[in-house]
Amino acid sequence: MKRYWPTFVMAGVLAGLGGYLYWIELPEKRTAESTEAQAKQLLSFAEQEITGLTVRTVSGEVTLAREPAAGWKVTAPIQTDADRRQVQALLRALVVGKVSRVVESKPASLTPFGLDHPSTVVTITAGSQQDTITVGDAGPLSSTLYVLRDSDHSVLLTDLAPKDFLNLTLLSFRRKELLQFAHQDVERLRLTYPTNEIVLYALDEKPKKKWKIRYPIEAEADRTEVQALLFRLEDLRALAIVDAGPERDTISKTLTKPKVKVLLHAAGVDQTVRLYQADPASGEAYAQTTADGPIYKISPTAIKDLTKELFALQDKRLLGADIADIAMLSIKTREEQYVLIRSQNEWVLEDQPTEKLRQDVADLVVSRIVNLPAEERILKQAGALAPYGLVAPVAEFVATGRNGQVVGRLALGNQVGSLIYAMGHRFQGIFQVRPDLLTQIPSRLALLGQEPSATKPAAR
């Protein structure tokens, strides 16, 4: 037993050392690191604790308060909704901002740091706590600022960015989005113009929401165009806001008939915005969400972006049938002619029904034919077809439904520049489409897997 006593002694020493490290050294290290981290923090409270802000600049003072249900609101000099992004940006800058070093405690003079005439003074309230950050000149680096922290009356060099604190005005903190909605919540859109109106409804279908035109016709809508329209409405922002007063009264007299009125129904709530441009030559455009509310100055391009012809919002796929509606598809070009038949969820050739086809090749070409959209409308009503090469088309596709009736047709004619003329079953008239489809029709041998396919899967 005696021969093991050195081992026991060593184990005891190691245990004591471990205990010292765990109970004394590591806690002291953690405390030191925590103290150092706290010393580098500009504010002593967390972002979620902040309940109020007061921002004072040369342009005036703005007071904001966080309301439990409604979020941030401007409470002075007026009461209105706040720009959540602007408030969040300011909060994040203050909370994430770090102190590079303490330049001077209780300074005798603030002039060397530009703090005698500060550009911005921010008072932060967190319940019963409050602190004030006074922003001075830029530091030695362009991405640093001198600030005076009121709680310890110290001049600090911080990593705050000047862009987050300069040129802040009441407009900076006011909500500038004219409409607030989530895309997935939009159920209905009504676009009213001086001479016509378009009504769109959303249908909840999987995997993506489907849009229909209900007025002035019943038709499928172009989902991509509708989504682009929603993005433009989401991005509709005020460049300036004119509140009640002489200026508003003067402008209001010129706003007689809107260029477009948008009624958006989302999550059970209607939102309306009217866009005006009394004098297009002046380059000024305005919007109103309520008759007695502020007048918003907006970009004139917003009116152009939201002024849509019916055709622009329609499903512009020319064939006029969805894949699920097709039982037979005739494909005819100058080089190839065959008929694909849908049999037990697979495509087969009409004249070689027992031959196994490459389904990936067949599915891809059918998808490309079905989904070919019109790029431009040339004529609303088809007249003479010869000038467009549509008397004897270079390619023609005919889709037949399960009832034996033609459900879709597409003809491609002459190419002019980067587009070719086309006619389709979905619309009357003559259109132009992209010519890619002409080089993507697989040969009979390619469908049978006996030569490289002309069709290649689209890049994802």
Secondary structure, 3 states (H helix, E strand, C coil): CHHHHHHHHHHHHHHHHHHHHHHHHHHHHHHHHHHHHHHHECCCCCHHHCCEEEEEECCEEEEEEEECCCEEEEEECCCEEECHHHHHHHHHHHHHCEEEEEEEECCCCCHHHCCCCCCEEEEEEECCEEEEEEEEEECCCCCCEEEEECCCCEEEEECCCHHHCCCCCHHHHECCECCCCCHHHEEEEEEECCCCEEEEEEECCCCCCEEEEEECCCEEECHHHHHHHHHHHHCCECCEEECCCHHHHHHHCCCCCCCEEEEEEECCEEEEEEEECCCHHHCCEEEECCCCCCEEEECCHHHHHHCCCHHHHECCECCCCCHHHCCEEEEEECCCEEEEEEECCEEEECCECCCCCCHHHHHHHHHHHHCCECCEEEECCCCCCHHHCCCCCCEEEEEECCCCCEEEEEEEEEEECCEEEEEECCCCCEEEECHHHHHCCCCHHHHCCCCCCCCCCCCC
